[in-house]
Amino acid sequence: MTYYSRLAQRVSEVGALCVGIDPHPGVLQAWGVTEDAAGAERVALGTVEALAGKVAAFKPQSAFFEQWGSAGIAVLERCLAAIRETGAMAILDVKRGDIGSTMSAYAQAYLGDGPLAADAITVSPYLGFGALAPALDLAEANGRGVYVLARTSNPEGTDIQLGQTVSGTGIAQSLVDAAADRNRMSGQNAIGLVIGGTHQTIGLDLGSYSGSILIPGIGTQGGTISGLATNFPPTEALLLPSVSREVLTAGPDPANLRAATDRVLVG
């Protein structure tokens, strides 16, 4: 099965929500755990166990594990394994982007068969969409997905992402169009987009795009599930809103984590 078909099946079973696993200091403090790799593991595995049957995907943020060196990377490996065991999709938020052999190495690390392999990863296209080819090729070959940063949730990105290219097309729109073209050619819809849920209007034409859209910014950043109908025009794309702190800070009690997830879903 392709990444898109597996994600669509999971969404049909449990609904469309992704929970980010971002064990930053505020979350570690809320859980009453130590600020180290062991504390990050308690948060990561506790969240996966509590919400395994309630969400379509988990999105570990790699940086919050990398900061603890090899111990943190080992925790990330165990987190990804735990996600796979639940049947949920594992979207690794790494935002990698480079050229040539370096991009190929990133692709092998996360979209190959190693211990850091995920169902999908986030990538940065600002060395050029074409530079992402090693990741796009491997994702399609292995039934995985790639989410290209297009219109992110942070306000600082607006000037660049809605700026004009030489051809007169906005940068973010050019990425949407490139992803749409790639999905049409492959027939897999493996190339997803990252579009924040915090904007009053996304400023993009999604009419030609088919695939999945990862929508960060739900919860603490101000985005809401109910607001998606206003922020996103009618589209055939599969929308996957993502929440992190709004849920994570409700831990460590599993019942509280599940209750927080329910509040997000009706918000």
GIQUI-V515591 format. One record per residue. N is the residue number from 0. RES is the residue in one small letter. PHI is phi in whole degrees, 0 to 359 (* if undefined). D_CENTER is the distance of its C-alpha to the mean C-alpha in Angstrom with 2 decimals. Layout:
N	RES	PHI	D_CENTER
N	RES	PHI	D_CENTER
This chain:
0	m	*	19.65
1	t	284	16.96
2	y	302	13.23
3	y	299	13.45
4	s	293	16.52
5	r	292	15.24
6	l	296	12.27
7	a	300	14.93
8	q	295	17.31
9	r	297	15.20
10	v	298	14.57
11	s	295	18.32
12	e	273	19.14
13	v	234	17.32
14	g	96	15.84
15	a	262	12.59
16	l	209	10.70
17	c	244	7.66
18	v	250	8.95
19	g	283	7.68
20	i	254	10.35
21	d	239	11.77
22	p	283	15.45
23	h	277	16.95
24	p	307	20.71
25	g	298	20.78
26	v	289	18.93
27	l	301	21.16
28	q	294	24.14
29	a	298	23.34
30	w	276	23.28
31	g	70	26.48
32	v	247	25.39
33	t	289	26.20
34	e	272	24.15
35	d	200	23.66
36	a	299	21.90
37	a	295	23.67
38	g	295	22.44
39	a	298	18.80
40	e	293	19.46
41	r	300	21.11
42	v	294	18.19
43	a	298	15.58
44	l	288	17.91
45	g	295	19.42
46	t	292	16.27
47	v	298	15.43
48	e	296	19.12
49	a	289	19.50
50	l	248	16.71
51	a	307	16.74
52	g	264	18.38
53	k	250	16.87
54	v	230	13.16
55	a	283	11.48
56	a	209	8.58
57	f	242	8.01
58	k	232	5.44
59	p	294	8.27
60	q	269	8.69
61	s	302	11.18
62	a	301	13.58
63	f	288	14.67
64	f	259	15.90
65	e	301	17.23
66	q	299	19.48
67	w	261	21.60
68	g	69	22.39
69	s	299	23.09
70	a	296	23.15
71	g	291	19.61
72	i	297	18.40
73	a	297	20.42
74	v	296	18.72
75	l	299	15.25
76	e	301	16.90
77	r	292	18.32
78	c	296	15.15
79	l	298	13.52
80	a	296	16.93
81	a	296	17.11
82	i	298	13.94
83	r	302	15.45
84	e	295	18.70
85	t	278	17.56
86	g	91	16.47
87	a	284	12.96
88	m	276	10.07
89	a	254	8.59
90	i	253	5.17
91	l	271	6.54
92	d	272	5.61
93	v	242	8.99
94	k	49	9.41
95	r	280	12.47
96	g	193	15.07
97	d	201	18.74
98	i	235	21.61
99	g	56	23.67
100	s	295	24.02
101	t	292	21.58
102	m	295	18.69
103	s	297	20.15
104	a	293	20.13
105	y	301	16.46
106	a	299	15.86
107	q	295	18.33
108	a	296	16.86
109	y	250	13.40
110	l	242	14.25
111	g	267	17.83
112	d	245	19.54
113	g	280	19.49
114	p	291	18.60
115	l	260	15.19
116	a	295	14.22
117	a	230	10.95
118	d	290	10.35
119	a	204	7.75
120	i	226	6.76
121	t	264	6.05
122	v	225	9.69
123	s	259	12.19
124	p	264	14.90
125	y	275	17.56
126	l	258	19.86
127	g	108	20.05
128	f	303	18.12
129	g	297	20.73
130	a	293	19.98
131	l	280	16.70
132	a	310	19.01
133	p	301	19.07
134	a	288	15.37
135	l	296	15.64
136	d	298	18.88
137	l	289	17.87
138	a	301	14.81
139	e	293	17.30
140	a	293	20.01
141	n	255	18.22
142	g	68	16.48
143	r	248	12.93
144	g	232	10.17
145	v	224	9.03
146	y	254	6.88
147	v	269	9.56
148	l	297	9.75
149	a	243	12.38
150	r	231	13.14
151	t	282	11.34
152	s	282	12.25
153	n	280	14.80
154	p	295	18.32
155	e	294	19.24
156	g	279	17.23
157	t	299	19.33
158	d	301	22.39
159	i	283	20.78
160	q	288	18.28
161	l	259	20.97
162	g	290	23.71
163	q	262	25.88
164	t	275	25.99
165	v	300	29.42
166	s	283	29.42
167	g	94	28.90
168	t	267	25.46
169	g	302	22.82
170	i	300	20.37
171	a	299	17.26
172	q	295	19.30
173	s	296	20.28
174	l	289	16.72
175	v	302	16.27
176	d	295	19.64
177	a	295	18.99
178	a	295	15.94
179	a	298	18.19
180	d	297	21.03
181	r	296	19.24
182	n	294	18.14
183	r	295	21.72
184	m	293	23.19
185	s	276	21.30
186	g	74	21.27
187	q	260	18.08
188	n	56	15.44
189	a	282	13.23
190	i	266	12.11
191	g	267	9.36
192	l	234	9.07
193	v	254	7.31
194	i	226	10.11
195	g	294	10.80
196	g	263	12.65
197	t	255	15.29
198	h	267	17.51
199	q	293	20.73
200	t	216	20.34
201	i	279	17.64
202	g	68	20.52
203	l	227	19.27
204	d	261	20.87
205	l	258	18.57
206	g	300	21.69
207	s	263	21.46
208	y	265	17.79
209	s	233	16.86
210	g	152	13.53
211	s	243	10.34
212	i	240	8.82
213	l	276	5.54
214	i	241	7.71
215	p	283	7.49
216	g	98	11.06
217	i	281	12.31
218	g	100	15.10
219	t	303	16.48
220	q	283	15.53
221	g	110	17.50
222	g	284	15.43
223	t	227	16.56
224	i	297	16.02
225	s	295	19.54
226	g	284	18.93
227	l	297	16.56
228	a	297	19.75
229	t	277	21.21
230	n	288	18.39
231	f	247	17.44
232	p	293	20.43
233	p	307	21.22
234	t	210	19.10
235	e	276	18.86
236	a	293	15.13
237	l	276	13.11
238	l	269	11.41
239	l	233	8.58
240	p	294	8.99
241	s	232	7.27
242	v	235	10.02
243	s	232	10.89
244	r	302	14.46
245	e	303	16.06
246	v	267	15.73
247	l	301	15.93
248	t	289	19.12
249	a	279	20.83
250	g	286	21.14
251	p	267	22.73
252	d	294	24.56
253	p	302	22.71
254	a	296	24.43
255	n	291	23.27
256	l	297	19.60
257	r	292	20.08
258	a	295	22.09
259	a	297	19.54
260	t	297	16.97
261	d	298	19.82
262	r	295	20.55
263	v	297	17.13
264	l	294	17.46
265	v	260	20.89
266	g	282	20.27
